[in-house]
Amino acid sequence: MDQITLASREYEFNNPSIDALDIDEDPSGLLRGGVGSTIWDAGIVLAKYLERSLAATLAGSDTPTLNILELGSGTGVVGLAAARMLSAMKRRGKVVLTDKENVVPLLQRNADRNKSEGIDIETRVLDWEIVSGIKAIDTTNPSNEGAAAAAAAAAQPESTAPKTTSDASSSSIDSSTAADHQELIDTEWDLVILSDCIWIPALYPPLIGTINSIIKTEKTKFLIAFEKRNFSEEMEFFAMLGKTFRFRDIKPEEQDANYQSEDIYLFTCQRRPE
């Protein structure tokens, strides 16, 4: 792994006292991490928004150690930026970066290269289909319309009780992976981050199911960023999410003035009370 030559990109903070991140990317696909091997613009916009808002976002948390989870981390730039900001705020915390198994080697490499004082940074494999027990559906195939509707319904909990990994339909996962998933479900997260992960409608049901399992109360702050590609499909995601979450869009004036785009949307979300 260390002998592989990758592209590197620097993320500089507006506060010059915070050391820049040095993020490896794999645009040539040497590590076979797919689209998760590249920094996407929505991630930069979200990270810059956090530079302005992280302190206020976490102001209501009185826990001595803050817990931040990033879903679909890719290169990890957003979660690693959050870790640097927490460290600069002299807060202790744990930041967990997650993605599918093929993405984690690059994610771990970036976590190792960008440590933050006082912050425990971990990388974990997190498969939405396993956590939710819902398989992704090819919604472009008309023959799958019934299955897609059933999967979407399954993503919505029958009760507010969180799903456990023992509920998952897959019996092929090993005990250590199941334990990792269960720990993520059981943790009370202060902040959950999702950046540019809603461009494949087939993944909406398992993603929504995972979000519902991990975010259990309205105390957890939830931020979403995405670049508009097919707005009608992306709004279908929010229609599904809206059954268990309230949300609002983050206005341009709330974002970094130099890092925003009319094609990139940020949302702040909160679990609906029971």
Secondary structure, DSSP 8 states (H G I E B T S, - for coil): -TTS--EEEEE--SSTTS--EEEEE-TT-TT--GGGGS--HHHHHHHHHHHHHHHHHTTT---SEEEEEEES-TT-HHHHHHHHHHHHTT-EEEEEEEE-TTTHHHHHHHHHHS--TTEEEEEEE--HHHHHT-----TTSGGGHHHHHHHHHHHS-SSSS---GGG-S---S-HHHHHHHHHHHHS--SEEEEES--S-GGGHHHHHHHHHHH--STTSEEEEEEE-SSHHHHHHHHHHHTTTEEEEE--GGGS-TTS--TTEEEEEEEE---
